[in-house]
Every structure is written in structure tokens, then in C-alpha cells.
């Protein structure tokens, strides 16, 4: 599925809608790039840092989990760092593209539900996500998520182009 870029000239009902449009656009663009890659490129790295497209996909799901559920909602999510092993991103051999795509989409649906049910100024629940600092507002969390997606989508643009996949803007 492709979503049009949320251009600033397209009217929106408010900042909440703008945040959700950008998150949806970035999430779906990441998914379209990863799913366009040949299977042998999904678990292969073309970069000295060693991350793979599947690892990036899983990482973004956990980024949303950490900031929305574990952070803003203050929920116990089991292992909030489940995208990591020995201080690097990790995807187990049995994890599949379809499973990771479904997990990211489900996490995105959860994010959207939380965002639409709260005001942007609502402050997150206290919890371990904040490392002893005061919890952030939903707006600050969303701003952070947008920058995470934008940054990692740029990384993915380079990797998919090197792999012969679709290029970025």
C-alpha cells in the first residue's frame, strides 16, 4: 500500500492528524521498500555497521513499542529491547518478513489508537522508560517517532538503492 506524502499544503484538522499522517507515510514507505527487496537482501547487510533491512523493520516496531506503550502508556511490555541482542539489532532465523510486517502494522494501529484517544499535551505515565526524568508529553513522543522514522527511512533509501530496489525521493 502506498500513501501520498503528507504535504504541508494538504489541509489537516490539527497537529494530531499531521503527526499521524507522517507516521503512516513513513511506516508504509519503509514497508514498501523492504517488501520490494529480493529475499537474499533482507538478511544481508551492505553497510559496515552490519544492520539488515529486516533488522531495521523490527527495530522500528520496537521504537513505537518503547515510546508509546512502555513510555507514554507506562505499560509492562516484557522485553522492551527485544529488537536487540548483544548491543545490536537482531532478527532470529525463524522470524519472517510477513511476521515482521504484520507486527509493525499492528504496532502502528496501536499507536494511532493511543494518539486519537489522547490530547497532544497529555503527559505520559511515570515508568522506567524515562530513566528517572519526568515523562514527556504525547506531542514530544510523536515528534521523536517522526524523526526516528525519517532518519531510518533515509538509511533504508541508501540500502535499497545499493541492492537494486526502489530509490528514495
N, C-alpha and C positions, 0 to 999 in steps of 0.2 A: 504494500500500500504506500502510495506517495502522498504527502501532504504539502500543499503550497507553502512557500516561505511566508512567515507572518510579517509581511511588510508593514512599516510604520504608517503607511497611508491607508491601510485597511482598518475601518472603524472597529473599536472594541468597546465592550460595556464597562471596562475598568481594568485596573492593573492585574487583578486576578486572572482575567481572561487572557491578557497579554502573556503572563508567566506560563499559563497552561498551554497556550499556542506554541510558544517557543520550545517548551519541554517536549510536547508531542512531535513537533517538527524535527528536533534534534534526535529524539529516540527513534522515530521511524526512518530517518535518514541513516542512522547508524545501522539499523536492521536491514535496510535495503542494500547497503554497501556490503555488509558481512554475508548476507544470503546470496549475493551475486558472485562471491568468490568461489573458485573451484575447491572441492573438498581438501585437496592436498595443501592448500594455502591457509586453511582455517587453523591448523595446529602448527604452522610453520612461521617462524619469525624472519623478517627481512631487515631487522634493526639490531644494532649492537646491544641494546638493552634487553633484548630477548623476548619481549611480550608478543603474544599471538592475537589474531583477531578474536578468537573465541575467549581468550582471557580478558580482553577489553570488554567484550559483551557482558561477561559475568561480572566484571568489576563495576560496570555502570549499574547493573541491577543492585549490587550491594551498596553502592553510593546512595541510591534512593532509599534503600532499607535503613542504612545508618542514619541518614539525615531526617527522614520522615517518621519512620516507626520507632527506631531506637532513640533518636534525638527528640524531635518535636512531640511525638506522642508519649515518649517515655516508656515504651513497651520493652518487655524482655523478649528478645528475638533469638535467643540461643547463642549462636556464634555470629556476632555482627561482622566479624572479619573472615567469614567463610570463603571469601574470594582470594585468600592469601595462604601461602604455605612457605615457611622459611623466608619471610620478608619479601616475597614477590607474588605476583598474581599467579593463580593456579586453576587449572581445569583438569579434573580427573579423566582418565581414559574412557570411562563409561558415560561421561556426560556428553550429550548430543547437541547439535546445532538446534534442532527443533525444541528440545527441552530448555535450552538457554534462551531462545527467542520467546517461548511461552512464559518463562519466569520473568523476563524483562517487561513483557507486555502486561502481565498480571501486576507486577510492582508498579508500573505506570498507572494502571487503573486504580490501584490503591492510593497512589499519590494524588491523582485527580479527585478522588472521593474525599480525601482528607482536606485538600485545598478548598474545594467547594463548600465544605461543611464548616469552615473557619474563616475568620477575618484575617487579613494580612498582618494586622498589628497584634494578633494573639501571640502570647509568649509561650514557648514550648515548656513541656513538663520537666522538672528537675530530674537529673539522672546522670549516669556515668558518661554519656556521650559528650557532655560539656566539660569534662576534666576539671570539675570544681568551679568553673566560671558560671555566671548567670546564664540561663537558657536564652537562646536567640528567638526573635520573632519569626513567624512563618515567612514574612517577606524576606528577611535576611537569609533564611534557609533556602528559599526558592531562588534567590539571586545566586547563591553559592551553587545550587544544582545547575542553573543555566550556564555558569562559567565552566563547571566540570564537563558538561556535555559539549559545549562549544570547543573547548580545548581538546578533548579526546576525539571529537569528530574531525578536527584538523589533523591530528595524528593519523587517524584512520584514512583520511583522504590520501596521505602520502603512501601509506602501506598498500592500499588498494590500487593506486596508480602503478606502483612498482610491480604489483602482482598481475597487472593487465586488466584489472577490474575497472569499474566506473570511476571517473575523475570527479573532483570537487568543483566548486563554483569557479 
